[in-house]
């Protein structure tokens, strides 16, 4: 039984309709081939199958700007199907063919539909629908468009060369994005999200390892060609154009930032943390050594466990520390503190702007008035410098130091020359000194009160200087080393006018410097270290918490294990950190880095000029960024957070849905 149909254009309803072969179209002639011809032919085939035209052979020609022919319909395993032959022409004497399409109709449904042509082909499997060269291989899946792919069950893919795995995909003319991992997300041309629960957003972004054998989960890559995809890169974050992480739990933030090691951090343009546990913060900061730290623009820490902090600071020796703009610690275990400070030898210490070290030279002894003396400290391991030639302060390259039989103070050549000259003059004039008739070692004569050295092996030099404890040293007008009321306080050192070191093994250096805590260190005018094992360095620096550190003019710490660095920096919370001009960290474990940065809640972080984190465990990153809620993250200059708002559900097509993740 043959049936012949014709498709004509209905101008009233604006659509192609099926009519008798004798009907005529009032549209343009057949010479103008419309784009809807193939679609009309397919519609005819679908309608034929839908209305039960099966079990019959058909040969009909229908033209809608082209030719359509149902070649035959018959029953196959209780499912009717039809074979379709359609032709469509574009332009004069041009032909294209779409042959051998199969339409399977199951009752009133269309579970199978495939189109095959000389230009496009499609494949549909297992209750799936595919149109125009697409592939729908998953159960109950749909694929529409050239090269559209729907691989998973219930998956949908719409648009040429675009594929969506389960949830979401960006439509583009470029290569497809790929979200391979379970519950993963890929947005952008060529974006790849390979691991479970991973996110790749941006052209060429890659989240998760691309290895055939290893799959890393929970990675995040945001930005043009950002990659969180190295071996064992799970839980890593890459944010910024060409930012890259290659290790697990790593963070790379900033254009071209690279964090290669596990648990490493690189923040800033072209910042690099290349080994495990490395930290690089600042534009072009480079932490290339194992477990190294580089903080500051162009800072470089290139050796194992080295630290470089400050613009252009460099630490090239193992466990070396360079703090200050252009500071350089190139020797192993060396310390350079201050702008342009240089510590080039192993174990050397350079303190202060422009200070530099040199190789330690052993001086074993000398001869005075014909008597040979062996000096203490004759085999130095390294050297400490607080100045340079022409810029003397103390210790190396300094003014005159103390001279005694047990002193290890540094002295300059002029001191030795003067001493030798005077001793030569009196060598033959003095025959003996009655034992006990004078101070055994040395003190300074003055119209002020005499010095006092009451502790065993103690020394006091200067008007009213007092050394109370064993092995105590007091040098300076009114300097006090030890406690007059507690003889057990030993090994204290006080250097400077009215300096006071009253804690055991404490050190106070500078005018009115004070160190009252055990093993505390106070260096600088009016510096105060009252906490045990605390350090205060700088004018009026105050470290009152145990094991706390205050460095800089008016820097202050008031809680245990806290650190304050910079002019008026203040770390009041336990184990808190404040770094930068007027930076403040007032809560336990809070971190504030940057001028005027403030971290006021427990475990909160504020990084950047004027950044503020006020919620517990909140993070504010960038100039004037504000994170005010617990656990909130404010990322970028001027960004701020607000309270999370739950979206419990919605209504689609009249049906109410309750959403997951509303808490």
C-alpha positions as CSV (number, residue, x, y, z in Angstrom):
1,X,0.0,0.0,0.0
2,X,1.5,3.3,-1.1
3,X,0.6,6.7,0.3
4,X,1.7,10.0,-1.1
5,X,1.8,13.2,1.0
6,X,2.8,16.8,0.3
7,X,4.2,19.4,2.7
8,X,2.9,23.0,2.1
9,X,3.4,26.3,3.9
10,X,0.5,27.6,5.9
11,X,0.9,31.4,6.1
12,X,-2.0,31.7,8.6
13,X,-0.3,29.7,11.3
14,X,3.3,30.3,10.1
15,X,4.2,26.6,9.8
16,X,4.7,23.7,7.4
17,X,1.7,21.3,7.3
18,X,0.9,17.9,5.7
19,X,-1.6,18.0,2.9
20,X,-2.7,16.0,-0.1
21,X,-0.3,15.7,-3.0
22,X,-2.9,17.8,-5.0
23,X,-2.6,20.7,-2.6
24,X,-0.6,23.8,-3.6
25,X,1.6,26.1,-1.6
26,X,1.3,29.9,-1.9
27,X,4.9,30.3,-0.8
28,X,7.8,30.9,-3.1
29,X,8.6,28.4,-5.8
30,X,10.5,25.2,-5.4
31,X,13.6,26.9,-6.7
32,X,14.1,28.6,-3.3
33,X,15.0,25.8,-0.9
34,X,14.2,26.6,2.7
35,X,16.2,25.5,5.7
36,X,13.0,23.8,7.1
37,X,12.7,21.2,4.4
38,X,14.6,18.4,6.1
39,X,12.8,19.2,9.4
40,X,9.5,19.0,7.6
41,X,10.4,15.6,6.2
42,X,11.4,14.4,9.5
43,X,8.2,15.7,11.0
44,X,6.3,13.6,8.3
45,X,8.1,10.5,9.3
46,X,7.5,11.0,13.0
47,X,3.8,11.7,12.4
48,X,3.5,8.5,10.3
49,X,5.2,6.5,13.0
50,X,3.2,8.1,15.7
51,X,-0.2,7.4,14.1
52,X,0.6,3.8,13.7
53,X,1.6,3.5,10.1
54,X,3.5,0.3,10.4
55,X,3.6,-3.1,8.8
56,X,3.2,-1.6,5.4
57,X,5.6,-0.9,2.6
58,X,5.6,2.7,1.5
59,X,7.1,4.6,-1.3
60,X,6.1,8.2,-1.5
61,X,7.6,11.4,-2.6
62,X,6.9,14.6,-0.7
63,X,8.5,17.9,-1.6
64,X,9.0,20.9,0.7
65,X,11.8,22.6,-1.1
66,X,13.2,19.2,-1.5
67,X,12.1,15.5,-1.6
68,X,11.1,13.2,1.2
69,X,10.3,9.5,0.8
70,X,9.1,6.9,3.2
71,X,10.7,3.8,1.8
72,X,9.0,1.2,4.0
73,X,7.5,0.5,7.3
74,X,7.2,-2.8,9.0
75,X,7.1,-4.5,12.4
76,X,10.4,-5.5,14.1
77,X,10.4,-7.3,17.4
78,X,7.0,-5.7,18.2
79,X,8.3,-2.2,17.4
80,X,7.2,-0.5,14.1
81,X,9.9,1.3,12.2
82,X,10.1,3.2,9.0
83,X,13.0,3.8,6.6
84,X,13.2,7.3,5.3
85,X,15.0,8.8,2.2
86,X,15.2,12.6,2.0
87,X,16.9,15.0,-0.4
88,X,17.5,18.7,0.0
89,X,19.2,21.1,-2.3
90,X,21.0,24.4,-1.6
91,X,21.5,26.6,-4.6
92,X,21.0,25.7,-8.3
93,X,21.8,22.2,-9.3
94,X,23.1,21.4,-5.8
95,X,22.1,18.2,-4.0
96,X,22.6,16.8,-0.6
97,X,21.4,13.5,0.7
98,X,20.1,12.3,4.1
99,X,19.4,8.6,3.6
100,X,18.6,5.6,5.6
101,X,17.3,7.3,8.8
102,X,15.3,4.9,11.0
103,X,12.3,5.9,13.0
104,X,11.2,3.3,15.6
105,X,7.8,4.0,17.1
106,X,6.9,2.2,20.3
107,X,3.2,2.9,20.8
108,X,2.8,6.6,20.9
109,X,6.4,7.2,22.0
110,X,9.5,7.9,20.0
111,X,12.3,6.1,21.9
112,X,14.6,5.8,18.8
113,X,15.4,8.4,16.3
114,X,18.6,8.8,14.2
115,X,19.6,10.8,11.2
116,X,22.3,9.8,8.8
117,X,23.5,11.9,5.9
118,X,26.6,12.4,3.7
119,X,27.6,15.3,6.1
120,X,26.2,14.4,9.4
121,X,25.5,11.1,11.2
122,X,24.0,10.3,14.6
123,X,23.9,7.4,16.9
124,X,21.2,6.8,19.5
125,X,21.2,3.9,22.0
126,X,19.0,2.6,24.7
127,X,15.9,4.7,24.9
128,X,17.8,7.8,23.7
129,X,17.2,10.6,21.2
130,X,19.8,12.1,18.9
131,X,19.5,14.7,16.1
132,X,22.0,15.7,13.4
133,X,25.3,14.0,14.0
134,X,25.0,13.7,17.8
135,X,25.8,10.8,20.1
136,X,23.3,9.8,22.9
137,X,24.7,6.6,24.4
138,X,23.3,6.9,27.9
139,X,19.9,5.4,28.9
140,X,17.1,8.0,28.5
141,X,19.6,10.6,27.2
142,X,19.2,13.3,24.6
143,X,21.8,14.8,22.2
144,X,21.0,17.5,19.7
145,X,23.6,19.2,17.5
146,X,26.7,18.4,15.5
147,X,29.2,16.4,17.7
148,X,27.0,16.9,20.8
149,X,27.7,14.0,23.2
150,X,25.5,12.7,26.1
151,X,27.4,9.8,27.6
152,X,25.6,9.3,30.9
153,X,22.2,8.2,31.8
154,X,19.5,10.9,31.7
155,X,22.1,13.3,30.3
156,X,21.2,16.1,27.9
157,X,23.6,17.7,25.3
158,X,22.3,20.6,23.1
159,X,24.4,22.6,20.5
160,X,27.1,21.7,18.1
161,X,30.4,20.6,19.6
162,X,29.1,21.1,23.1
163,X,28.6,18.4,25.7
164,X,27.2,18.4,29.2
165,X,27.9,15.7,31.7
166,X,25.0,15.7,34.1
167,X,24.7,19.3,35.2
168,X,26.2,22.3,33.3
169,X,28.3,23.4,30.3
170,X,29.0,26.6,28.6
171,X,28.0,26.9,24.9
172,X,30.9,28.1,22.7
173,X,32.2,27.7,19.2
174,X,35.5,26.5,20.7
175,X,36.4,23.1,21.9
176,X,34.1,21.5,24.5
177,X,34.5,21.6,28.2
178,X,34.7,18.3,30.1
179,X,33.4,17.6,33.5
180,X,34.6,14.0,33.9
181,X,34.6,13.5,37.7
182,X,31.5,12.9,39.8
183,X,29.8,16.0,41.0
184,X,32.4,18.1,39.1
185,X,31.9,21.3,37.2
186,X,33.6,22.6,34.0
187,X,32.8,26.1,32.6
188,X,34.6,27.6,29.6
189,X,36.2,26.7,26.3
190,X,38.4,23.5,26.7
191,X,37.8,23.6,30.5
192,X,38.4,20.2,32.1
193,X,37.3,19.0,35.5
194,X,38.8,15.6,35.9
195,X,38.5,14.7,39.6
196,X,35.4,14.2,41.7
197,X,33.9,17.3,43.3
198,X,36.3,19.5,41.3
199,X,35.7,22.9,39.6
200,X,37.3,24.2,36.4
201,X,36.2,27.7,35.3
202,X,37.7,29.6,32.5
203,X,39.1,28.9,29.0
204,X,41.6,26.1,29.2
205,X,41.2,25.7,33.0
206,X,42.0,22.2,34.3
207,X,41.0,20.8,37.7
208,X,42.3,17.4,38.7
209,X,45.1,15.2,37.3
210,X,45.0,14.2,33.6
211,X,46.8,10.9,34.3
212,X,45.2,7.7,33.1
213,X,46.0,5.9,36.4
214,X,45.6,8.7,39.0
215,X,42.5,10.8,39.7
216,X,42.8,13.7,42.1
217,X,39.6,15.1,43.7
218,X,38.3,18.3,45.1
219,X,40.6,20.6,43.0
220,X,39.6,24.1,42.0
221,X,40.9,26.0,38.9
222,X,39.5,29.5,38.2
223,X,40.8,31.6,35.4
224,X,42.2,31.5,31.9
225,X,44.3,28.3,31.6
226,X,44.4,28.0,35.4
227,X,45.5,24.5,36.3
228,X,45.1,22.5,39.5
229,X,46.1,19.3,37.9
230,X,49.5,18.0,39.0
231,X,50.2,14.5,40.2
232,X,48.6,14.0,43.6
233,X,47.0,17.5,43.3
234,X,43.9,16.8,45.4
235,X,42.4,19.6,47.4
236,X,44.5,22.2,45.5
237,X,43.4,25.7,44.4
238,X,44.6,27.7,41.4
239,X,43.0,31.1,40.9
240,X,44.2,33.6,38.2
241,X,45.2,33.6,34.6
242,X,47.7,30.7,34.1
243,X,47.9,30.1,37.8
244,X,49.1,26.5,38.4
245,X,49.3,24.0,41.3
246,X,51.0,20.6,41.0
247,X,50.8,19.2,44.5
248,X,48.1,18.2,46.9
249,X,46.6,20.8,49.3
250,X,48.5,23.6,47.4
251,X,47.3,27.1,46.7
252,X,48.3,29.4,43.7
253,X,46.6,32.8,43.5
254,X,47.5,35.4,41.0
255,X,48.4,35.6,37.3
256,X,51.0,33.0,36.5
257,X,51.4,32.0,40.1
258,X,52.8,28.5,40.5
259,X,52.6,26.2,43.5
260,X,54.4,23.0,42.7
261,X,54.9,21.3,46.1
262,X,52.4,19.7,48.4
263,X,50.8,22.1,50.9
264,X,52.6,25.0,49.3
265,X,51.3,28.5,48.8
266,X,52.0,31.0,46.0
267,X,50.2,34.3,46.1
268,X,50.9,37.2,43.7
269,X,51.7,37.8,40.1
270,X,54.3,35.2,38.9
271,X,54.8,34.0,42.5
272,X,56.4,30.6,42.8
273,X,56.4,28.0,45.6
274,X,58.2,25.1,44.0
275,X,58.6,22.5,46.8
276,X,56.5,20.9,49.6
277,X,55.4,23.4,52.3
278,X,56.9,26.3,50.5
279,X,55.3,29.8,50.8
280,X,55.7,32.6,48.3
281,X,53.6,35.8,48.8
282,X,54.1,38.9,46.6
283,X,54.6,39.7,43.0
284,X,57.5,37.6,41.6
285,X,58.1,36.1,45.1
286,X,60.1,32.9,44.7
287,X,60.2,30.1,47.3
288,X,62.3,27.6,45.4
289,X,63.9,25.8,48.4
290,X,62.4,23.0,50.3
291,X,60.1,24.3,53.1
292,X,61.2,27.8,52.2
293,X,59.3,31.1,52.8
294,X,59.4,34.2,50.5
295,X,57.2,37.2,51.5
296,X,57.4,40.4,49.5
297,X,57.7,41.5,45.9
298,X,60.7,39.9,44.3
299,X,61.6,38.1,47.5
300,X,63.6,34.9,46.9
301,X,64.2,32.0,49.3
302,X,66.2,29.5,47.3
303,X,67.5,27.0,49.9
304,X,66.0,24.5,52.3
305,X,64.1,26.0,55.2
306,X,65.2,29.5,54.2
307,X,63.2,32.7,54.9
308,X,63.2,35.9,52.9
309,X,60.9,38.8,53.9
310,X,60.8,42.2,52.2
311,X,61.1,43.7,48.8
312,X,64.0,42.0,47.0
313,X,65.1,40.1,50.1
314,X,67.2,37.1,49.3
315,X,68.0,34.0,51.4
316,X,70.3,31.6,49.5
317,X,71.7,29.6,52.5
318,X,70.1,26.6,54.1
319,X,68.0,27.8,57.1
320,X,69.1,31.4,56.3
321,X,66.9,34.3,57.3
322,X,66.8,37.7,55.4
323,X,64.3,40.3,56.7
324,X,64.2,43.8,55.2
325,X,64.2,45.3,51.7
326,X,67.1,43.9,49.7
327,X,68.4,42.0,52.7
328,X,70.7,39.1,51.7
329,X,71.5,36.0,53.8
330,X,73.6,33.8,51.6
331,X,75.4,31.8,54.2
332,X,73.9,28.6,55.8
333,X,72.1,29.5,59.0
334,X,72.9,33.2,58.5
335,X,70.7,36.1,59.6
336,X,70.4,39.4,57.8
337,X,68.0,41.9,59.5
338,X,67.5,45.3,58.0
339,X,67.5,47.1,54.6
340,X,70.6,46.1,52.6
341,X,71.9,44.0,55.5
342,X,74.2,41.2,54.2
343,X,75.2,38.0,56.0
344,X,77.4,36.0,53.7
345,X,79.1,33.5,56.0
346,X,77.7,30.4,57.7
347,X,76.1,31.3,61.0
348,X,76.9,35.0,60.5
349,X,74.5,37.7,61.8
350,X,74.0,41.2,60.3
351,X,71.8,43.5,62.4
352,X,70.7,46.8,61.1
353,X,70.4,48.7,57.8
354,X,73.5,48.3,55.7
355,X,75.2,46.0,58.1
356,X,77.6,43.4,56.6
357,X,79.6,40.4,57.9
358,X,83.1,39.1,57.2
359,X,84.9,35.9,57.9
360,X,85.6,35.4,61.6
361,X,89.4,35.6,62.4
362,X,90.8,33.8,65.4
363,X,93.0,35.8,67.8
364,X,94.6,33.3,70.3
365,X,96.7,35.6,72.4
366,X,99.2,38.5,72.8
367,X,102.1,39.8,74.9
368,X,101.9,42.7,77.2
369,X,105.0,44.0,79.1
370,X,106.8,40.8,78.2
371,X,104.0,38.5,79.5
372,X,102.1,36.3,77.1
373,X,98.4,36.1,77.4
374,X,95.9,33.6,76.0
375,X,92.6,35.1,75.1
376,X,89.2,33.8,75.7
377,X,87.0,33.0,72.6
378,X,90.0,32.1,70.5
379,X,88.1,29.8,68.1
380,X,85.0,31.7,66.8
381,X,82.5,29.9,64.7
382,X,81.0,32.9,63.0
383,X,80.6,36.7,63.4
384,X,78.0,39.2,64.4
385,X,77.9,42.7,62.8
386,X,75.7,45.6,63.5
387,X,77.4,48.0,61.1
388,X,80.0,48.2,58.4
389,X,83.3,50.0,57.8
390,X,82.6,53.7,58.4
391,X,79.2,53.0,60.0
392,X,80.2,51.4,63.3
393,X,77.6,50.6,65.9
394,X,78.7,47.7,68.3
395,X,80.4,44.3,68.2
396,X,82.1,44.1,64.7
397,X,83.4,47.4,63.2
398,X,82.6,49.1,66.5
399,X,83.9,51.7,69.0
400,X,85.9,50.6,72.0
401,X,84.7,47.5,74.0
402,X,85.5,46.1,77.4
403,X,88.9,44.6,78.2
404,X,89.2,41.9,81.0
405,X,90.7,38.5,81.5
406,X,87.5,36.7,80.7
407,X,85.8,39.3,78.4
408,X,84.9,38.2,74.9
409,X,83.9,41.7,73.8
410,X,85.3,43.0,70.5
411,X,87.9,45.8,70.6
412,X,89.5,47.8,67.9
413,X,93.1,48.4,67.2
414,X,93.2,51.9,68.8
415,X,92.2,50.4,72.2
416,X,95.0,47.8,72.1
417,X,97.5,50.5,71.1
418,X,96.6,52.8,74.0
419,X,96.7,49.9,76.5
420,X,100.0,48.7,75.3
421,X,101.5,52.2,75.4
422,X,100.4,52.9,79.0
423,X,101.4,49.5,80.3
424,X,104.8,50.0,78.8
425,X,105.2,53.2,80.7
426,X,104.2,51.7,84.1
427,X,105.6,48.3,83.6
428,X,108.7,49.0,85.6
429,X,107.2,51.6,87.9
430,X,104.7,49.4,89.7
431,X,106.3,46.5,91.6
432,X,103.2,45.1,93.3
433,X,99.7,45.8,94.3
434,X,98.4,44.7,97.7
435,X,95.8,42.0,97.3
436,X,92.4,43.4,97.9
437,X,93.5,47.0,97.7
438,X,91.6,47.6,94.5
439,X,88.9,46.2,92.2
440,X,90.2,42.9,90.9
441,X,89.4,43.5,87.3
442,X,88.1,46.8,86.1
443,X,85.6,49.6,86.8
444,X,85.1,53.2,85.7
445,X,86.0,56.0,88.1
446,X,83.5,58.8,88.3
447,X,82.1,61.3,90.7
448,X,78.9,59.3,90.7
449,X,78.2,56.3,92.9
450,X,80.6,53.4,92.6
451,X,79.8,50.3,90.6
452,X,78.9,47.1,92.3
453,X,79.6,43.5,91.3
454,X,78.3,41.2,94.0
455,X,77.6,38.0,92.1
456,X,80.2,35.3,91.5
457,X,82.2,36.1,88.4
458,X,80.1,39.1,87.8
459,X,81.3,42.4,86.2
460,X,80.1,46.0,86.6
461,X,81.4,49.1,84.7
462,X,80.0,52.6,84.9
463,X,78.7,54.9,87.6
464,X,76.2,53.1,89.8
465,X,76.4,50.0,87.6
466,X,75.3,46.9,89.5
467,X,75.9,43.2,88.7
468,X,74.0,41.2,91.4
469,X,73.7,37.7,90.0
470,X,76.4,35.1,89.2
471,X,78.1,35.8,85.9
472,X,76.1,39.0,85.5
473,X,77.4,41.8,83.4
474,X,76.4,45.5,83.8
475,X,77.9,48.1,81.6
476,X,76.8,51.7,81.6
477,X,75.7,54.5,83.9
478,X,73.1,53.0,86.3
479,X,73.0,49.7,84.4
480,X,71.6,46.8,86.4
481,X,72.2,43.1,85.7
482,X,70.3,40.7,88.0
483,X,68.0,41.1,91.0
484,X,69.2,42.6,94.3
485,X,66.6,40.6,96.1
486,X,67.1,37.3,94.4
487,X,70.7,36.0,94.0
488,X,69.4,33.0,91.9
489,X,68.9,35.3,89.0
490,X,72.1,34.7,87.1
491,X,73.7,35.3,83.7
492,X,71.9,38.6,83.0
493,X,73.5,41.2,80.7
494,X,72.7,45.0,80.8
495,X,74.4,47.3,78.3
496,X,73.6,51.0,78.1
497,X,72.7,54.0,80.2
498,X,70.0,52.8,82.8
499,X,69.6,49.5,81.0
500,X,68.1,46.8,83.2
501,X,68.3,43.0,82.7
502,X,66.5,41.5,85.7
503,X,65.4,38.1,84.4
504,X,67.6,35.0,84.5
505,X,69.8,34.9,81.3
506,X,68.1,38.0,80.1
507,X,69.6,40.7,77.9
508,X,68.9,44.5,77.8
509,X,70.7,46.7,75.3
510,X,70.0,50.4,74.9
511,X,69.0,53.5,76.8
512,X,66.5,52.4,79.4
513,X,66.1,49.0,77.7
514,X,64.4,46.6,80.1
515,X,64.3,42.7,80.1
516,X,62.5,41.3,83.1
517,X,61.4,38.0,81.8
518,X,63.5,34.8,82.0
519,X,65.7,34.6,78.9
520,X,64.1,37.7,77.5
521,X,65.8,40.1,75.0
522,X,65.3,43.8,74.8
523,X,67.3,45.8,72.2
524,X,66.7,49.5,71.5
525,X,65.9,52.6,73.5
526,X,63.1,52.0,76.0
527,X,62.5,48.5,74.5
528,X,60.8,46.2,77.0
529,X,60.7,42.4,77.1
530,X,58.7,41.3,80.1
531,X,57.5,37.9,78.9
532,X,59.6,34.8,79.4
533,X,61.7,34.1,76.4
534,X,60.2,37.1,74.7
535,X,62.0,39.5,72.2
536,X,61.5,43.2,71.8
537,X,63.6,45.0,69.2
538,X,63.1,48.7,68.3
539,X,62.4,52.0,70.0
540,X,59.7,51.4,72.7
541,X,59.0,47.9,71.3
542,X,57.1,46.0,74.0
543,X,56.9,42.1,74.2
544,X,54.9,41.2,77.3
545,X,53.6,37.8,76.3
546,X,55.7,34.7,76.9
547,X,57.6,33.6,73.8
548,X,56.3,36.6,72.0
549,X,58.2,38.8,69.5
550,X,57.7,42.6,69.0
551,X,59.9,44.2,66.3
552,X,59.7,47.8,65.2
553,X,59.0,51.2,66.6
554,X,56.2,51.0,69.1
555,X,55.4,47.4,68.1
556,X,53.6,45.5,70.9
557,X,52.6,41.9,71.8
558,X,50.5,41.2,74.9
559,X,49.7,37.5,74.6
560,X,51.8,34.3,74.5
561,X,53.4,33.2,71.3
562,X,52.2,36.3,69.4
563,X,54.2,38.2,66.8
564,X,54.1,41.9,65.9
565,X,56.3,43.4,63.2
566,X,56.2,46.9,61.9
567,X,55.6,50.5,63.2
568,X,52.9,50.4,65.8
569,X,51.9,46.8,64.9
570,X,49.9,45.1,67.7
571,X,49.3,41.4,68.3
572,X,47.1,41.0,71.3
573,X,45.6,37.6,70.7
574,X,47.3,34.3,71.7
575,X,49.5,33.0,69.0
576,X,48.4,35.8,66.7
577,X,50.4,37.6,64.0
578,X,50.4,41.3,63.0
579,X,52.8,42.4,60.3
580,X,52.8,45.9,58.8
581,X,52.3,49.6,59.7
582,X,49.6,49.7,62.4
583,X,48.5,46.1,61.6
584,X,46.4,44.6,64.5
585,X,45.6,41.0,65.4
586,X,43.4,41.1,68.5
587,X,42.0,37.5,68.6
588,X,43.5,34.1,69.3
589,X,45.4,32.7,66.3
590,X,44.4,35.7,64.1
591,X,46.6,36.9,61.3
592,X,46.8,40.5,60.0
593,X,49.4,41.2,57.3
594,X,49.6,44.6,55.6
595,X,49.4,48.2,56.5
596,X,46.3,48.9,58.7
597,X,45.2,45.3,58.3
598,X,43.0,44.0,61.2
599,X,42.0,40.5,62.3
600,X,39.6,40.8,65.2
601,X,38.1,37.3,65.4
602,X,39.6,33.9,66.4
603,X,41.5,32.2,63.6
604,X,40.6,34.9,61.2
605,X,43.0,36.2,58.4
606,X,43.3,39.7,56.9
607,X,45.9,40.2,54.2
608,X,46.3,43.5,52.3
609,X,46.2,47.2,52.9
610,X,43.2,48.0,55.2
611,X,41.9,44.4,55.0
612,X,39.5,43.4,57.8
613,X,38.4,40.0,59.0
614,X,35.8,40.2,61.8
615,X,34.2,36.8,61.7
616,X,35.6,33.6,63.3
617,X,37.8,31.8,60.8
618,X,37.0,34.4,58.2
619,X,39.4,35.4,55.4
620,X,39.8,38.9,53.9
621,X,42.3,39.1,51.0
622,X,43.0,42.3,49.1
623,X,43.1,46.0,49.7
624,X,40.2,47.1,51.9
625,X,38.6,43.6,51.7
626,X,36.1,42.9,54.5
627,X,35.0,39.4,55.8
628,X,32.5,40.1,58.6
629,X,30.8,36.7,59.0
630,X,32.1,33.5,60.6
631,X,33.8,31.4,57.9
632,X,33.3,34.0,55.2
633,X,35.9,34.7,52.5
634,X,36.3,38.2,50.9
635,X,38.6,37.9,47.9
636,X,39.9,40.9,46.0
637,X,40.3,44.6,46.4
638,X,37.3,46.3,48.1
639,X,35.3,43.0,48.3
640,X,33.0,42.4,51.3
641,X,30.9,39.6,52.6
642,X,27.3,39.4,53.8
643,X,25.3,36.8,55.7
644,X,24.5,33.6,53.7
645,X,20.8,33.4,52.5
646,X,19.2,30.0,52.2
647,X,17.2,29.2,49.0
648,X,15.0,26.4,50.2
649,X,13.1,25.7,46.9
650,X,11.3,26.9,43.9
651,X,8.4,26.2,41.5
652,X,9.0,25.1,37.9
653,X,6.1,24.6,35.5
654,X,3.7,24.6,38.4
655,X,5.6,22.0,40.4
656,X,7.2,22.9,43.7
657,X,10.7,21.6,44.4
658,X,12.6,21.6,47.6
659,X,16.4,22.2,47.0
660,X,19.2,20.4,48.7
661,X,22.0,22.3,50.5
662,X,19.7,24.9,52.1
663,X,21.8,25.2,55.3
